[in-house]
Amino acid sequence: MRNLILLLILLLGCGVKKDPLPPDVLLPDPPKEVKLKVREGTAFLEWRAPKVKKGLFGFKIFWRRGCSGCPGDFSELGFLRYEEGKEVYQFVLSDLKEGEIYIFQIKGVNRWGYEGKGSEELSLLWDTPPPPPSDLKGRGRDRKTLLEWEKVREASGYAIYRRIPPSPFPFDPSFCVRKEVFIDENLENGKTYCYVIRSFKESGKVFIEGKSSREICLMPQDDSPPPAPLGFVVLREKEGVLLRWFPVVSEPIKGYYVYRGRCGENLERITEEVIRETFFYDKPKRGCWVYGVSAVDLSGNESEKAFGSTTF
């Protein structure tokens, strides 16, 4: 009897030294950056796979009604399988009831069905998404665009999505604003920018977005004229009149226009196209003449004129 007891103790002692579970039963880490989002009226959960993916087979999505921290049991809502190389996952939420509070949690599972530690709990008080903004209009300015639209009574703000063709719109909004006007600045002149706007309601930290407005595409244009040329002089010579001026160096320009008119009368342009030179030779008829020169930038904006006169 004594020998039998010793044998049992030895066997139990050897058993303790073995791994309690095979490697496949190692529990996966919880998913990262779990978020609740609503895009165009559709609610969904979004998360990233954990950094350490050993043993990860998929993700279980759990939910319950109530409030965060209140008593209640979660039930399984769905499952998404882990895909090697895929980092971001989304699970669409359907059949949500207005005024109901929903609590969600996500857990990684291994191939044996064992669940790892759960993500943080996310809560959502569901509300009907607001309608899209109407009468969206806009215009391009120098390195910026201006958008305006009608107020949406049910909305607490607006999500603005921007794209540069041919690229599609981003999944998340480019900007969020509270008012029915938006100025997009620091843009590139001559490039097309397209926009849609979605109204949203706030539910805690979640923006419940509605459908998109119509798309509008705008092109910023340089509408600021360059400075007038400096140092403009009108020099009378034996056979004509020589005009000289300093080049405009504050910004790139296309060239210059030259104007001429009788003293006391309106000036007319005497160069059909812009000229690149900073001088011009003219042979007018005898009399009193007034000359002007202006600068033209790359967008076609013309500066004020610099003036000078002479009697030839």
Buried (B, 14 or more C-beta within 10 A) or exposed (E): EEEEEEEEEEEEEEEEEEEEEEEEBBBBBBBEEBBBBBBEBEBBBBBBBBEEBEBBBBBBBBBBEBEEEEEEEBEEBBEBEBEEEEEEBEBEBEEBEEEEBBBBBBBBBBEEEBBBEBBEBBBBBBBEBBBBBEEBEBBBBEBBBBBBBEEBEEBBBBBBBBBEEEEEBEEEBBBBBEEBEBEBEEBEBEEBBBBBBBBBBEBEEBBBBBBBBEEBBBBBBBEEBBBBBEEBBBEEEEEEBBBBBEEBEEEEBBBBBBBBBBEEEEBEEBBEEBBEEBBBEBEBEEEBBBBBBBBBBEBEBBBEBBBBEBEB
